[in-house]
Amino acid sequence: MTTSIRKKKTICPLDCPDSCALIATVKDKQVVSLSGDPDHPYTRGMICRKMNRYPERLDSPARLLYPQIRVGRKGAGEFRRISWDEAWQRLTEKISRTVTEFGGQSILPYCYAGNMGLVNRYAGFPLFHKLGASRLHQTICSATAAGGWRAICGNAGGTPPARAVEADLIVAWGINIRVSNTHFWPQVRAAVKRGAKLLVIDPYRNDTARVADEHVWIKPGGDGALALGILKILLAEQRFDRRFIAEQSVGFEELAAYLGHTELEAFAYQSGVAADDIARLARLFGDHPRTFIRVGVGLTRNSRGGMAVRAIGSLAAACGLFSGGAGRGVLLFSGAFGGDTAKLTMPELAREQPREINMIHLGEALNSLDPPIKMMLVYNANPFSVAPDGSMVRKGLSREDLFTVVHEQVMTPTARYADLLLPATTFLENRDIYKSYGHFFLGIADRVVEPMGETISNFDLFQTLGQKLGFADMAFQQSLDQRLQSYAVTIPELDDDFELDRLLDGGYVESPRAHMMDSPFDRKRPFRFISEDDPTLPRYPHLCDGAEFDHPDLSARFPFKLITPPDDKLLNSTFGEMYPDESGRVLIHPEDGARRGIGDGDFVYLHNFRGRLKRRARISDDTQPGLLVAEGIYWPLADEDGGVNDLTSQQCSDIGGGAIFHEARVEIVPAD
């Protein structure tokens, strides 16, 4: 028998700015390896260690291949295989009965960006609109960052990453480029090779900070204060872009007045950066007009996150970094392609406006909402691990009167709580369209291999379910290609004669925005140093206390600050099944370890009034005294355990309703 080996191009679906172009090697109908596509201008043949291991997921013992129903207690992960016919019957009967008895709003969808393919990401929305289900406000990742950016930049996108190659100063502000934006790293290296300086601003010494020319140790949540302090010095020294401010912005005078009457020591105290160092950083910015700032979403996951984006953006604008030209720019989100998502979500199917539930308030919604949630459908998400205040989420998932449907690829912690468990395809078994929020290319990936077992895609799940519920609307009759095409024609950056098939063999489209060298702002669409349109926002960025870090009672009871940045093994909680015996580590400064009697490698408990987490200590001066760093959202080791988000709050950030994952007060003690 001969062996068949072929190569097939595809696109990474994970929630990452790099959105890599991939080459799958298929041997006898099995994907045996993934590599980066060397022909893609951004991927350039390189992928992260996470995706290197992705083929293991397809054949993992944890892979779900058949419909199942729960037979044990919730959370025990005990199920019995059933047929799809039985699964459809149970599902349609349960939905119909729930809507009849409790109304459509008693159903809650829970989904996010576990699959960034746009058709499959939004596949359930038409059905949820038709049912009148409670609407999920999708805030958990980037809502605060996006809200802060819109407040200053409106609809303008970020600077193409390639522009950084010509920079003389690159600032990694609140982002660990080498872990969470690895394909921007070659741009950084190229700039450094030609003499650029790399400055990292971050609360702890991460992988990028270790190789930087300078690392600025900032208090977590102090980013806005530092940006405003730097800007104060630049204004005092008359080192700002007068032309940009006069011709392409509004509100500069109000912000300047605030900075003028606020003492520099106030910015130093809140940022944790000494006044002399702020002045030195101001000179660094002033001496390097070719500065490129890469802003991380992570710095917005606190109660002052939106304010931080406004402050950093205001600093960049005053320095002329939005004016265009070689080496100058700011990148938070690329904004490379538009498109009418209503063609995917079809809100017109809703007969009335349902209640909206912020997804970070899942614990509250499942336990105290009135009228209550009676049914939850989960796809593209693992709320057990990622939703804040995890013990409340588990309590809700354990309710016997809550019927939970989980459509998933592997047995996640959330899947263990399902009443009905449905097997999902991976991106290698789907077709979809992919944009990126970190680069300027768009592509369509076709199926690489046939779906394993009885797995079905998100799109096929909800199309079939709508039909079985008797819905005759056009939305439920569309094929995947029809829906994909209906969306593609609304993307203004695509040619009018664009055809899907031209991208199926690994082709891609580059946004024309990638080559725009001029400023995105003018007198009609100015950069906004002040907010005039949204009365809920302060008029200009300013100093403000952290909701939890600066709370006097919490500070007295729980003396340590906790942040939860990503590590290089996991993408949020994805790939947790590959590390079943790992609970993760927590970085502890040597002074704190000595005071608490904790040695390197010891198991410790982190706890607060929300919950408790067990991790292994890593004693290191990579963190500051008083700051604990728990990288990665690892799955629990035992049924009764939770995760790192047992310790985080359901409180919203200052803009957009986002989560404050990087602002929790805790205590730490040696484990028994």
N, C-alpha and C positions, 0 to 999 in steps of 0.2 A: 504494500500500500504506500502510495506516495504522500508526502507531507505537503500541505498547502500553506504557504506563507505569503501574506500580502500586507501592504502598508495602507493605512487609511487616515486622512486628516480629520481633525475634530477640534473642539474648543472646550477649555476648562469651564465648568459651570459654577465654580465656588465663588463665594462672596469676597472677592479680592480685587483690588484695583488693576491687577495685571492682566486678567482675562486672557490667559495664554492660548496661543495656537499650538495644538498638539499633533503628534503623529502616533497612532496606535499600530502596533505590530500584532497582527492576528495570525495565529497558527492553528490550523484545523478548527476554525470557528471560535477560537478562544483568544481573548486579548492577553498577551503574555508580557507586554511592556508598553510604556508610554514614554515619549521623549518630546522635547520642544521642536517646533517646526523652524528649521534654519532659514526658510524663505520668508518668514513673517518679520516685518521691519522692527517690531518691538520685542517679540519673544526671542528671536535670534538663536533658536536651538536650545534654550535653557529652560528648565522647569525646576520647581522647588522639590524638596525631599518628600513632601506630603503627596504630591501627585506622582512621584516616582513609584510610590507604593500602592497607588489606587487600584491596579489590577488585582491586588490581594483582596480587595473588598468584594469584587465580583464573585469570587469563589470562597469567601469567608464562611466558616461555620455559623457566623451570626447573620448571614444573608437570609432574608425572608423571601420565600419562593412561592408560597401558597396562602390563600385566605385561611384565617384561623379565628376561633372564638375563645374567649377566656373561660377556663374551667376552675381555676384556683382563685385565691383572694387577689384583689387589685394590688399590683406592684410585684407580685410573686413571679410573674413571667410564665405562667402555666397556661397553655393553650391546646386546643384540639383542631386539627386540620378539617376544613370543610370545602365544599365545591364552590365555584364562583356562582352557580345558580342559587345555592343556599345563601351565599353572602349577599347577592343582589336582593333576594327576597327579604332577608332580615333588615337590610339597610333601607330599602324603600318603605317597608312597613313601619320601621321605627321613625323615619323622617315624617311620614304621613301622620302617624299617630301623635307625634310630638307637636307638629304644627296645629293639628286639630284640637288637642287638649290644652296646649300652653301658648300657642301662637308662634309665628316665625321667629320672633326675637328671643325665644328660649333656646335657639340654636346659635352657637358661636363658632365661626371658623377661626383657626389659629394657624397662620402661615406667614412665612417671610421669604428669605432669599437663599434657602438651602439649595435651590436650583435657580441660577440667574438667567437661564433661558427664558425669554419673555413670555412665550406662549404658555409654557408649563408653570412658570411662576404665578401667573394670574389665572390659571385654568379654572379654578373654582369660583371665581367672582361672579360670572353670569348666573350660575346656579344659586349662589347665596343671595344675590339681588332678587332673583325670581321668588325665592322662598320667603323673602322679607326677614332674613336672618339678621342678628345683631352685626353691626359693621365693625370691623377691626381697624383701629387706627394704628398703622404700621410705623412704629417709632423707635424700635429697639436699638437700631444701629446708628443711623446717620441723620435722624430728624433734627437734632440740635445743630449739628454742623451745617446742614442745608438751610435751616432757618436763619442762623447767623450770617451765612453767606448771602442769602437773598436780601437780608436787611441792608447790606452795604452795596451789593453788586447787582441786585435784581436778577435778570435772566442771563447775565454774562457768565461764560464758562471760564475755566482756568487756563493757564498757560501750557502749551504743549511741553511734555517733559524733555524733548530733544533740545529745547532752548537752553536748558541748564548746562549743556556741554560748554557753552561759551561764557559761562558765569565766572566771575572772579571770587565770589563768595556764595556758597550754598549753605542754607540754613535748614536743617532737619528739625522742625519744631513740633515736638510731641509725636514723632513717628519713628519707629525702629525700621528703617528702610531695608536693612539686610534680612529682616524676617517677614515683614508684611507688605513690602513693595519691592521685591527683589529685582525686578526688571528695570527699575529706576536706578539701581546701583551702578550699572555700567555707565550711565550718563554722569553720575557723580565721579566715578573713577577717571573717566576721560577728562573731566574738568580739573580734577586734582592733578592729573598728569601734566596738564598744561599750566599748572601753577595756582589753581584755585584753592581757597581755604574752605574746609568743611567745619561748620559749627553745629553742634547738637545741643538742643535745649530740651531737657527731660529730667524728671524727678529721680531717675536711677540710671546707672551705667549699663545700658543695654549693649547689644552686639554692635550697633552702629556707633555708639558713643565711644566704645573701646578703640576704634580706629580713627576717630575724628581728630582734627587739629586742636579742637577745644570742646570741652563738655561743660555746659552751664547747668549746675545743680539748682533746680528750681523747686519751690514748694509745689506739691500737687494742687492744681487749681489756681496757681499763681501766674498763669501765662498772660492773662489780660493785663495784670498789674505790671509785668515786665515790659510788655509791648508799649504800654502807655508811658512808663518811665523812660524808655529809650526815646520815644517821640517827644517827650517833654524836653529832654536835653537837646535834641536836634532842632526843635523850634527855638529854644533859647540861643542856640548858636547860629540860627538863620540858615540851617542846612536842610532845605526841603525844596521840592519841585513846585515853584510858584506858578509856572505855566499850567501844569496839570491841575493844580488846585483851582486856579482862576477859570479855566476853560472847560474842565471836565468833571467838576465835583460841586457838591453843595454842603453847607453846614460846617465848613472848616473852622470858621471863626468861633462858633460855640464850643467846639471841642478844644480849640486852642485856649480859650478863656478859662475853661475848667482846668486844663493842665497848668496854666500859668499860676493859678491861685492854690494849687495843691502841692504840698511839700514833697520833695523827692523821697524823703525818708518814708513817707506813707507807701509809696510804690515799692520801695526796698523791703519794707516789713512784710507786705502782703505777698510779694514774689519770692522772698527768701534770698534775693540777690542783693549784695551790698551796694550802697549808693555809688561807690567808686567803680565797682564793676559795671553798673548800669551805664555810667558815663563812658567807660572804656568800650562797651558794646555799641553805644551810640556813635562813637568815633569809627568803629569798625564798619557800621552801616554807612556812615557818611563818607568814608574813604573808598567804599566799593559800590559805585553806582550800578555796576553789573552784578546785582544780587538776585538770587533765585531762592524763594522760600517754598519749601515743601511742607505743607501743614497737615498734620495727622488728625483723623477723626477722633482718636483716643483722647486728645486733650479737651474734647467737648463733653466727655462723659462725666460731668460733675455739675454742680448746681450753678456754676458760672460759665458753662461751656459756650453758650451763644455769645456772651459778652467777650469771651476770649477771641472768638473768630472776628467779631467786629473790631476789637482792638488791634489784632495782628493785621487785619486788612487795612485799617486806617494807617498804621505805621507804614505798610507797603505802599499805599496810595500816596502818602506824603513824601515818600522817597522816590516816587515816580516809577515804581516797578510795574504798574499797569500801562505805562506809556508805550510799550512795545520796544523793539530793538533787541539786539543780540544779548543773550545772557541775563535778561531781566524778566522777572515774572513771579507769579504766585500760582501754586497748584494745590487745590483742595479736592475739587471734583473737575473732571475734564469738561463735562457738558458738551461733548462732541457731536451728539446726534439728538435731535428732537424726536417727535412722534406722539401720536394721540393714543394714550393708553386706554382711552374709552373704547377703542376698537377691540381691545382685549378683555376689558372688565364689564362693558355693557351696562352701565348704571341705569339706562333707560328701562331696564327690565323691572326695576324696583317700583312698586305701586305707591309707596309712601316712604318718607325718610325714617329709617329705623334708628334706634339708639346706637351710639358709637362708644366703643370700649377701647381704651388705650391698652395696647398689648402688654405694656410693662405693669399694668394693674391686674394681671391675670389672677394673682392670689386673692385679691379683693373681690374680683368679679365672680370667681367660683365659690366663694365662701359667704358673701354677704349681699350680692346684688339682688334687688327686688324689682320686678319678678325675676326668679332665679334662672340661671343657665341649666337646661336639662339635657342638652346634647352638645358635644363638641367634636368638630372634625378637624384633625391635625394633618397637615402635609407641609413639606419643605421646612420643618421646624422641629425642635426638640425642647419644648418649654420646660420640662423638668429641670434641664441643665442651664438653660440660658435666661429664663425669666427671673427677675429679681425677687427677693424674699421667698426663696425656694421652699422653705418649710410650709408656707401658706399655700403654695402651688401644689405641693404633695398632698396636703390636707384636702384641697379641693378635688384633686384627681382621685382620691380615695373614696369620695362620696358614692354610696351605693345607688343613689337616685340620679347620678350623672352617667349618661351613656356616652362613651368616648370611642370615636373611630380614629384610627391612626393608619395613614398610608405611608409606608416607610420601606427603606431598603434593608436595614439591619435592625437588630433588636436593641434599640436605644433605651435609655431609662424611661422615656415617655411611653414607648411602645409597650413596656411591661405593664402599664396601667390601662391598656386598651381593653375594651369589651369586644370590639371587632377589629381585627388586625389584617390589613390588606397589603399585598406585596407590590412594591414600586420598582419601576425600572431605574437604572442609572442613566447618566447623560450619554453613555456609550451605546445605549439601547433606544435613544430618542432622536428626534429631529427638532431643531429649534434655531432661533435667531438670538445673537448675543451682541450686546453693546458693552462698553467698558466705562467705568467711572475714573479710570486712571490713565488711559491712553485714547487715541483718536481713530481707532479702527473698528469696523463692524464686520461680522461674518455670520454665516449660516452653517451649522454642522448637521450632517446627515447621520443616520444610524450607522454604527460601526459593526455591531453584531446583533443577531436576533435576541429578543428578550429571553432571559433565562426563566425556566420554570413557568409559572403562571403570572409573572409580573406584568403590570400594565402601567402606562405613563399617567401622569396627572391629567393630561388632556383627555385621554381615553376614559379615565375613571369618571370625570365629571360630565363628559358628553354622554356616555352610556347611562349614567345615573339620571341625568335630565330626561333622556328619552324614556327610561323605565318608569319615571314618575309621571309620564304622559305629557310633557311639555313639548309643544309643537313649534315654539319660537325658532326663528332662523338661527339664533345663536347655538341651539343644540343640534342643528342639522349640518353645521359647517364641518368640513374636513380641516385637518391641521393646516394644510397648505392654504386653504381659503382664508383661514383666520390670520395666518402669517402674512399673506399677501395684502389683506385688508389693512393691516397695521403698517406694512412696509411702504405703502403708497402715501402714508401721512408723514413720513420722515422727510423733512424739507431738504436735507443734505444729500438725498439720493436723486439720481437723474429721473426724469419723467418716464423714460423708457426702461427703467430698472426691471430686471427679471431675476427671480429667485435662483434659477438653475445655474446662473453664471458664478455663484458663490459655493456651490455644493462640493466642489473638488478642492476645497481649501483656499478658494479665492477670498478676497477681503476688499472692503471699501474704506478708503481714508477720507475722513471728514475734511471739507475745505477749510474748516476752522483751524486745522493744524498748520496752515500756512499764512494765517493772518498775522501780520507783523505790527499792525496799528493797534491803538488802544480800543477796547470794546466800549468805551464811554465817550459821550459828547454832551452838548448842552441839553439835548432832549432826553438822553438816558445817562444821567450823571452818576458818578460814584457818590455814595451817600455817607458822609461823616455823621449825619444825624438821621433819625427816623422821623419822618413827617406823616407817614401813611398809617402806621400801626400804633394806636393809642396804648396798646398793652406793653409796648417796649419803652424803656428809657430813651430819651432823645439822643444820647450819645454814650459811647462806652465809658465806663467809670469804675472806680473801686467799689467792691461790695463783698460782704462776708460770705463764706461757704456755709450752706445750710447745715451740714453735719460736721465738717471739720472744725468749724468755728463755734459750734454750739457749746455753751459753757457746761451744761449738765452732762452731755455725752462725752465731752473732752475729759471731765473729771472721772467718769465711770469707766471709760474705755480709752486709755491713753495713747494707743497706737493708731496711726492712719494706715489704711489698707487700699492698695490699688491692684487691679487684676488685668494686666496687659497680656497680649498673646505670646505664646512661645512658638517654636518652629516645628512642633510635632502635630499640632492640632490647628484646624481652622474653625474658630469658635469651639463648638463641641464635636464637629465632624472628625471622624477617625478615632473616636474614643474607644471603639471596639478593638483597636489594634494595641491598646495599652491596658489590658484588663487588670494588671497587677500594680498599676501606678496610680497614686493619688495626687501626684504633683509635689513640688517643693515650694517653700516660702523663704524668700530672702530676708535675713535678719541681720542688722548691723552688729558687729562684735560687742559693742558696748551694751546693747539691749540683750544679747544672748547671755553675757556675763551676769547682768542684773537679774535675769529670769532663771538662771541656772540651766541654760539650754546650750548643748554642744552641737557641733556640725554633724548632721546625719540623724539627730534625735527626732523622734516623732513628737509633734506638738499639737495642741488644740488652739485654734483661733475661735473666739466666741464673742457674741454680743447678745442683745436682747432678742434678736431675730432667730439665731441658730448657732450651730457649732460645726466646725470643719477640722478634720484631721489631715495634717500634711507632714512631710519630712523637712526638717530645718536645713537651710544652707546658710551658714554663718559667713557673711561676706561684706566687704566695704563697697560692694557695688550698689548698696542702698544707703540711705541717710539714717542717722539715729532717729528713732520714732516712726520710721516708715517701713511697713511690711509690704513686700511685693510677691504676689501669688500669681505666677504666670500659668496660663492655660486653663481651660474649662474641662478638667478630667471627669470621667464618669465615676460614680461611687463604687467602692470596693465591695460593699455588702448591701443587702436589701434595705437595711435600716439607715444607711448613710445618705447624706445629701451631697451637695457640691458647693463650690465657692460662692455661688449666688444665694446660698442660704443666709449670707452675711450682708447682702446688699439691699438697698432700699427701693421701695416702689415709688418714692418721691420723683416728681418730674424735674428736669432741668429748667433753666430760665427761658428757653425758647424752643418751641416745636414739640414739647411733650416728651422729649427723649429721656433716657435712663441716666442715672448717676452711678454707674458701675465703679467708677474710680473715686468714690467718696464714701467710705464706710469707716466708722470708728469701731475698734475691736480691742480685746485683751488677748494675750497669748500666754499659755502655760505649758509646761512639759506634759506629755501624755502619760497616762498611768501605765 
